Amino acid sequence: MDIANKVEILMETMPYLQKYAGKTVVVKYGGNAMINEQLKDAVMRDIVLLQLLGMKPVLSHGGGPGINRMLEKLDIPVQFINGLRFTSEDTMRVVEAVLVGQVNTELVGYLNKLGGRAVGLSGVSGDIYRCHKRSEELGFVGDIDSVDVSAIRAVQDAGFIPVVAPVGTDRQGNTYNINGDTAAGKLASALGAEKLILLTDIEGLCNSIELRDVISYLNIKDVPMLKEKGVIAGGMIPKVDCCVQAIEEGVTSVHIIDGRKPHSILYEAFTSENLGTTIGTAQDSIGIK
C-alpha cells in the first residue's frame, strides 16, 4: 500500500476518532475467538489499538470452553439450563480458578506483550459485582444487584486497560458465576459506555442458524416476538437480554458481531460496514423474516 492510500485511510477514520475520543468501549470476549490463537491475537491487537487511538476500552471476558475442559478433566458434569451453566459448589471452584487464575491472567499478559497496559480484575475486586443467588435450580449462578465501577475508573484514570472476569460476591463469603454477556451489559451500563460489542461464534442474530440470515438491525420492541418464534433461544437469550437492558440503561450503541472475523472490532468501530446485528431503538428492525 502506498503512502497516499495510507493517508486516505487515516482521513476516513477521522470522524470515528473524533466521535469516540475519550469514550468507554466495553468488549465482551469469549467463544471461538478465545480458542483460536490467530483470532485471539487480532482481538488483543484491536483492544490495544483502541487505547492508543484515545479510547478507553474495557475487556469483559468469559471462559466457557476452558471451564468445560477443566470440568471434564475433573469428571464434574457439565449442564446448562436455558443457556446458563448449572454451577455446583465444586463447579464454582473450577469457574474461579479458570476465569480468574488462568484466563484473566493470560489476557492481561497478552495485552501487555503487545504494548498495551492492562490490569486484571474479577467482579469481586472492589466489590464490582454485588450478587445474590438466582435460584436453587442453577446453584451458584448470580444475579447482579449492583455494580461499583470505582476500581475500574481508577484503573482507567491511571492509563490502564481493565480486564474483568464475570465472578461476583454477596459479601457473605459466597462467590457466584455470572453469565459473561449479562456481566458485560451491566458493566457497560454502569460505566456509561459509548459502545458495547459482544463477540460471538456466528455472524450475528440469525432468523435461521442453518441459513445464517442475519438480522442486521433489531429494535428491542421485537425481542418478545422473536423469543416466541424461537429465533432467540438457548445461549442467545441472555446475550440479547443484556443488550436490551444496556440500551434501556443508556448505552449508546450495542452490537453482536462475529468474533471469528479477524479485526472485527476495528471494522465495527471505524467503518460503516454492516457487521453482525445492531440492537437499539433508533429505527425499525431490518432483516426479520
N, C-alpha and C positions, 0 to 999 in steps of 0.2 A: 504494500500500500504506500503510495507516495505522500509527501508532506501535505499537499493540497487536500487530499481526501481525509487525512487525519484532522486537519484544521476544520474541515466542513463537519465532520462528525462531532467534534468538540462544540462547535457553534450550535448544532442541532440539540445538544443536551443542555444548553444554557437555560432554557425555560424551566426544565425539570430541576436543575441545580438550584435555581432561584426559588422554586416552589418548596423544595424540601430542605433548604439550608437550615440547620439547627433543629430540625424536626425529628421526633422519635419515630422509628420504624420497627415494629415488632415482627420478627420472622419465626414462625413455628417450623422446626426442622425435625423430620423423622422419616420413617418408611424407607423406601429403596434408596433414596438419596443419602441415607445414613450408612447403608451397607456397601454400596459401590464406591470404591476408593476414588475413581475419577470424578464422580459426581460430588463426593464429599469435598474434594479439592476445589471444585468450581464454586460450591456453596460458600466455603470458607473464604475464598478469594473475593466473592461478591460482598460478603459481610465486611471484610477489611476495607474494600474499596468504598463502600458506603460511608464508613467512618472517615476515610481520607478525603472524601468529597464534601465533608462538612455536616453529614447527618449523624444522628445518634441511634445506631442500630442496637436492638436488644435481641439476643438469640434465646428463644424459649424452646427447649428440645424435649423429645420423647426418648424412647429407647426400647420399644416393644420387641423388636427382633432379638436384641441382646438379652432381654428378660426371658423370652421364650427359650432361648438356647440354654441359659443357666438353669431354668426350671426343669428342662428335660434332663440335663446332666444330673440334677439332684433328685430326679424321679418325683417331682411335685406336679400334680395335674394342672393343665392349662385350660381354663374355662372362661368363656365370655357370655355375658347376659346383656342383650340389647346394645351391643357394641362396647360394653365396659368390662374390664377384666375383674373376675371374682378374685378377691385378694384376702387370703387367709393370713394368719399371723406369720406363718413360715414364708408365704409368698411376699409379704410386706418386707421382710428382712432382705429378700433377694432383690426386690424393687429398689430399696435404698442402696444396696451395695452396687447394683449395676448403674442406676441413674446418677447417683452422687459420686460414688467411688471410682467408677470406670468411665462412663460416657462423658460426664461433665468435665472431668479432669482431662480427658483426651481432646475434647473440643477446645478447651482453653489453651492447651499446649499447641494445637494445630494453628489456631488464630495467632498466637504469639510467634510461632515459627514463620508465618507469612508476613510478619511485620506489624500485626495488629497489637493492641494492648487490651487483653481480656482478663476478666476476673470471674471465677466460678462461684455461684450461689445456689443454694437449694431454697425451696419455699419456706423452709424452717429458719433460714438465715434472716435475722432481723424481724422475725415473725411476718414474713412477706405474705404467706397464705395461712390464714386462720380458718380451720375447718371443723366440720362435725361429720360423724358417720352418716352416710346417705341412707343405708338400710342394712339390716342384719343379713339380708339375702346376698348382698355384694361384699360383705366383710369389711375390710379396712379400705374402702373407697370413700374418699372425702368429697363433700360439697363445700365450696368456699363461702365462708361467711363474710370475710373482709380481706382486703389486700392493702398492705402497708408498703408503699414504694420508697420509703425513706432510704433504705440501704441501696436500692437501685439508683436513686437520684445521686447519692453520694459517690457511687462508682462512676456514673456518667459525668458528674461535675469534675471528677479527678482525671477525666480523659480516657476512661477505660470502657470496654465493651462488656456489659453484663451478660453472663451466660447462666440461664436459670433452669434448674431441674424441677419438674412438677411433683414435689412432695410437700405436704403441709402438716400442720400440727394443731391439736386442740388445746395446747399449753397445759395438758394434764398428763404428759408423758406418752401420749399416743401420737404416732405419725400415720399419715394417710397417703394412699396412692391417688393422685388426681389425674383425670383424663388430660392428656397433653394439649389437646385442642381447647378444651374448656379453660385450662390454666392460661394459655396464650391469650385467649379472648378477654379474660378478666384482667390480665396484666395490661393489655393494650388499652382497655377502658380506664384503668386506674392511672395510667401514665398520660392519658390524653393523647394517644398516638395519632399521628397523621395517617398511618397506614398499617394494616395488619395483613401479613402474607402467610398463607398456610400452604406449605409444600406437600403434595400428595403423590400417590403412585399411579394416578390416572390423569387424563387430560383436563379434568375439571368435573363438575357435577354433570352427569350424563342422563338423558332420558332412558337410555338403554346401555348397560355395560357392554353388551355384545356389539352394538352398533357404534359405540363411542361417539354418540351425537351430543356434543357439549351444549349445555345451556349457557350462553355467553354472558347474559345478564339476568340475575334473579332478583326480582322485587320481593322483599320479605313478606308481603301480603300473600304470596303464592305458596309459601312454605307449608302451611297446613294441608293444602290440596295435594301437594307433591308427596307428603308423608302418607296420605290416604291411598294414593295410587301406588305406593311402594317405590317411587323413584328415589326418595330419600329414605334409606333403610340402613340397618347394620351400623358399621362404623361411621357412615356419613351423617347419622343423626346427631351425635354430639358435635361433629365438625360444623354442620350448618347451624345448629342451635347456638354455638359460641359466636358464629358470625353475626347472626341476628341480634344477639344480646349486645355485641360490641357496637353495632350500628345504633341500636337503641340507646346505648350509653355514651354516644358521642364520638366514636372513632370515625374519622372522615371517610376512609375507603377500606374495603375488605375484599380480599382476593383469594380464591382457591386455585392454585396453579400446579402445573406438572413439574415436580421436583426431579424427574428423570431427564429433563432437558437441561443441558449444561448452561449455566449463567441465566437461568430463568428469572432470577431476582432482578438482574440488571435489565432484562427485556421488559419486565413489569414496571420498573421504576423509571426507565429512560426512553421508552418508545411508546407509540400509540398503538402498537400491535395488540390485537385482541388475543389475550393469552389466558386460557382457563375460564373460570367463572368469577365475574364481579358481582358482589352482593350489596344491595343498597335500597334506596327509596326514590332515587332521582328520576327514574323512568319505568315504564312497563317492562316486564320480563321479555327477554329475547331468546328464542330457541326452544321454548316449551312445546311439546307435541302432545 
